[in-house]
Amino acid sequence: MKKPREMKVKPIKNGTVIDHIKANKALSVLNILGLPSEETAVTIAMNVQSSQMGSKDIVKIEGRELAPKEVDKIALIAPKATINIIRDYELVEKGKVNLRDEIYGILKCQNPNCITNTEEPVETRFYVIGKGPVTLRCYYCERIMYDDEIESQL
């Protein structure tokens, strides 16, 4: 019987690996990060079997470490994700995303009458009222935003 050839993904020298992304959300993570781009190599694995999650997505980004605001955005759509920093092929830092209790300046409020959607220079602010699934409440107009609505407002 012929043994199947194992295909492995090439390790990255420097960059970021985002693991434990909810299945089928990898493309949303790329969208948040403005990827792919001509100067950044990206590897995506979708619906990979996971003992913890059943199935998950993984994103590898060559030559780029994420800014804190980018990690905050990822936490909104993939609250169980882990961020792994790779330098010279070695894992130098590993951490989970942290969904904060309040979110500032990342999302738009869906309420067209909210003060944040007027000419006033008011930064958006949301309270996290649920972490699984993610549920937010606008500080100003108290509009509730549910998990499936958040991504479109990033």
URNORRA-V179931 format. One record per pair of residues at least 24 apart in sequence whose C-alpha atoms are under 10 Angstrom apart, sorted by the first residue. I is the first residue (numbers start at 1). J is the second residue. D is the distance in Angstrom with one decimal. If there is no record, write none. Layout:
I;J;D  I;J;D
//
This chain:
9;43;8.1  9;44;9.7  9;45;9.4  9;60;9.8  10;43;9.1  11;43;9.9  11;60;8.9  11;62;9.3  11;86;9.5  11;89;7.0  11;90;9.6  12;41;9.4  12;42;9.7  12;43;9.5  12;60;7.6  12;61;7.9  12;62;6.0  12;63;8.2  12;86;7.3  12;87;8.5  12;88;8.2  12;89;6.1  12;90;9.0  13;62;7.3  13;63;7.7  13;86;6.8  13;87;6.1  13;88;4.9  13;89;4.4  13;90;7.7  13;91;9.9  14;61;8.5  14;62;5.9  14;63;5.1  14;64;7.2  14;65;8.4  14;85;7.7  14;86;5.0  14;87;4.5  14;88;5.7  14;89;6.4  14;90;8.3  14;91;9.4  15;40;9.9  15;41;9.8  15;42;9.9  15;60;7.6  15;61;5.6  15;62;4.6  15;63;4.4  15;64;4.6  15;65;5.5  15;66;8.7  15;84;8.4  15;85;6.0  15;86;5.2  15;87;6.7  15;88;9.1  15;89;9.0  15;91;9.8  16;42;9.8  16;59;8.2  16;60;5.9  16;61;5.2  16;62;6.7  16;63;7.6  16;64;6.3  16;65;5.5  16;66;7.3  16;83;6.8  16;84;5.6  16;85;4.8  16;86;5.9  16;87;8.9  16;91;9.4  16;93;9.6  16;94;9.8  17;42;9.7  17;43;9.2  17;44;9.9  17;58;7.2  17;59;5.7  17;60;4.4  17;61;6.2  17;62;8.6  17;64;9.7  17;65;9.1  17;66;10.0  17;82;8.1  17;83;6.0  17;84;5.0  17;85;6.6  17;86;7.5  17;91;9.5  17;94;9.4  18;44;9.7  18;57;8.5  18;58;5.7  18;59;5.1  18;60;6.4  18;61;8.2  18;66;10.0  18;71;9.8  18;74;9.4  18;78;9.9  18;81;6.6  18;82;5.7  18;83;4.8  18;84;6.3  18;85;8.9  18;94;9.8  18;95;9.9  18;96;9.5  18;97;9.6  19;45;9.6  19;56;7.9  19;57;6.7  19;58;4.7  19;59;6.6  19;60;8.5  19;78;9.6  19;80;8.7  19;81;5.6  19;82;5.1  19;83;6.5  19;84;7.7  19;96;9.3  20;48;9.6  20;50;8.4  20;52;8.8  20;53;7.7  20;55;8.7  20;56;5.7  20;57;6.3  20;58;6.5  20;59;9.4  20;78;7.9  20;79;9.0  20;80;6.2  20;81;4.5  20;82;6.1  20;83;9.0  20;96;9.3  21;46;9.1  21;47;9.6  21;53;9.2  21;55;9.0  21;56;5.5  21;57;4.9  21;58;6.2  21;59;8.3  21;74;9.0  21;75;9.6  21;77;8.5  21;78;5.4  21;79;8.0  21;80;6.7  21;81;5.0  21;82;7.9  22;46;9.3  22;47;8.7  22;53;7.9  22;54;9.6  22;55;7.5  22;56;5.2  22;57;6.2  22;58;9.0  22;77;8.2  22;78;5.9  22;79;8.4  22;80;7.6  22;81;7.7  23;47;5.4  23;48;7.9  23;49;9.6  23;53;8.7  23;54;8.8  23;55;5.8  23;56;4.2  23;57;5.1  23;58;8.9  23;78;9.4  24;48;9.9  24;55;9.2  24;56;7.5  24;57;6.6  24;58;9.8  25;56;8.6  25;57;6.9  25;58;9.3  25;74;10.0  25;77;7.6  25;78;7.5  26;56;8.9  26;57;5.8  26;58;6.8  26;59;6.6  26;77;9.9  26;78;9.1  27;57;9.3  27;59;9.0  28;74;8.9  28;77;8.0  28;78;9.5  28;151;7.6  28;152;9.7  29;57;10.0  29;58;9.9  29;59;8.3  29;70;9.4  29;71;9.9  29;73;8.6  29;74;6.3  29;75;9.8  29;77;7.9  29;78;8.2  29;151;9.5  30;59;8.1  30;61;9.5  30;74;9.5  31;151;9.8  31;154;9.7  32;70;7.4  32;71;9.7  32;73;7.2  32;74;7.4  32;77;9.8  32;151;8.8  32;154;7.4  33;66;8.5  33;67;9.8  33;70;6.8  33;71;9.4  33;73;9.0  33;74;8.8  35;61;9.1  36;61;9.2  39;63;9.1  40;64;7.8  53;80;9.5  56;81;9.6  57;81;9.4  58;82;9.6  59;83;9.8  60;84;9.3  60;86;9.9  61;85;9.8  61;86;9.8  62;86;9.0  63;87;9.1  68;97;9.8  69;104;9.7  69;105;9.4  69;106;7.8  70;106;9.2  71;96;9.6  71;97;6.5  71;98;8.1  71;99;9.2  72;97;7.2  72;98;7.1  72;99;6.8  72;100;7.9  72;103;8.2  72;104;9.7  72;106;8.2  73;97;9.5  73;99;8.9  73;103;9.2  73;106;7.0  73;107;8.6  73;150;9.9  73;151;9.1  73;154;7.4  74;98;9.3  74;99;8.9  74;151;9.7  74;154;9.9  75;99;5.3  75;100;8.5  75;131;9.9  75;134;9.3  76;100;9.3  76;103;9.3  76;106;9.9  76;107;9.8  76;128;9.7  76;131;8.9  76;133;9.7  76;134;6.8  76;135;9.2  76;136;9.6  76;147;8.2  76;150;7.4  76;151;7.9  76;154;9.2  77;133;9.4  77;134;7.8  77;147;7.5  77;148;8.8  77;149;10.0  77;150;7.4  77;151;6.6  77;154;9.8  78;134;9.3  79;131;7.7  79;132;8.2  79;133;8.9  79;134;8.0  80;132;9.6  99;128;8.1  99;131;7.6  99;134;9.0  100;127;8.7  100;128;7.3  100;131;9.5  101;126;8.5  101;127;6.0  101;128;5.1  101;129;7.8  101;130;9.3  101;131;9.2  101;136;9.4  102;126;5.5  102;127;4.6  102;128;5.8  102;129;9.2  102;136;8.8  102;137;9.4  102;138;9.7  102;139;9.1  103;127;6.5  103;128;7.4  103;136;8.8  103;137;9.8  103;138;9.4  103;139;9.7  104;139;9.9  105;154;9.7  106;153;8.5  106;154;6.3  107;138;9.9  107;150;7.7  107;151;8.8  107;152;8.9  107;153;5.3  107;154;4.8  108;138;9.5  108;150;8.9  108;152;9.0  108;153;5.2  108;154;6.7  109;136;10.0  109;137;9.1  109;138;6.8  109;139;9.7  109;140;9.4  109;141;8.8  109;142;9.7  109;143;7.7  109;144;9.2  109;145;8.2  109;150;9.4  109;153;7.3  109;154;9.7  110;138;9.2  110;143;7.7  110;144;8.9  110;145;7.7  110;149;8.8  110;150;9.3  110;152;9.6  110;153;7.4  111;138;9.2  111;141;7.8  111;142;9.4  111;143;6.8  111;144;9.5  111;145;9.8  113;141;8.3  114;138;8.8  114;139;9.9  114;140;6.9  114;141;5.7  114;142;9.1  114;143;8.7  115;140;7.1  115;141;7.8  116;140;8.0  116;141;9.2
//
